[in-house]
Each structure stands twice: as C-alpha cells, then as structure tokens.
Amino acid sequence: MRGRCLCGSVEFEVAGNFPRLYQCHCSLCRKQGGSSSNTAAIVGAENFFWLFGQELISSWVKDTGFRSDFCSKCGSPVPNPLRSTPYYWVPIGLLDEEPSLEIAAHVFVGSKASWEVISQQEVRYETIPELSEFIALLHADSNA
C-alpha cells in the first residue's frame, strides 16, 4: 500500500497486512493535524519502505519526545520512526488507497476536545497504554 504527502514529493510503501488503526485525541496530535484527533497505524519497520523524498523530511521534537516529521515543501505530516522501537508511525490520511481498515483504539480520551464525541465501540485509554500491549492490540488478527 502506497502513501504520499500532499504535494507528492515524499512517498512510502507499507508491505504485508496492515494493522488496525488508532486515534489519538491529545492536544499535540490535535495541533499537528488541525483536527479533533490523529488517525494512524503502527507498522513494523520490516514492512515500511521509503520510495522517494526522504531528504525533504524535516523533524520537530518536543522535549517530552513527541516527534513530528513533515514534508518541507507542503507541510504534510509524514511517517516517522516510533522512538527507539522497530516500528513506524504512519498517518493514515496519506494512503493513496482506501483499504478496509478498522479503528481498534482511542488514546488520550482524557484530554479530548470538549466538543468531540468518541465512539464507544473501540478500546479507550485515558492516556497511553504500555507500548507492547498497545502494539499487540493493533496487530491482533492482522498478521502484520
């Protein structure tokens, strides 16, 4: 599955089965995307490939470790390595295809926007769960 930034200068591919998605409702993700939440996947590094434009990626890292990578031409958020783990954070809005994907969890629901309504069907976390538990949840039944 391929994805690219808004201007098409940065492109990537995810191979294999795609994991389930999550939505983050923290204030940083809201500011990063300009919306009520950020919808993303956590993809194993062995399944993630840059196709071109990696030299155009700029990064901003908050002192807490929050990282935002973006295309230096159009400003679109782009995938980035998930700290020191063997995974990539992939913003789903960048995908060129519309595969059948499902949201498995909502994180930071304790700091969601007051006007946002979150579905009760998925797993909800007040903050962020332990990373290995969270990745296992997203990759359950996906063989990713």
Secondary structure, DSSP 4 states (H G I P E B T S, - for coil): -EEE-TTSSSEEEE-SPPPPEEEE-SHHHHHHHTSS-EEEEEEEGGGEEEEE-GGGEEEEE-TTS-EEEEETTT--B--EE-TTSSEEEEEGGGBSS-----EEEEE-GGG--TT----SSSEE-SS---HHHHHHHHHTTT--
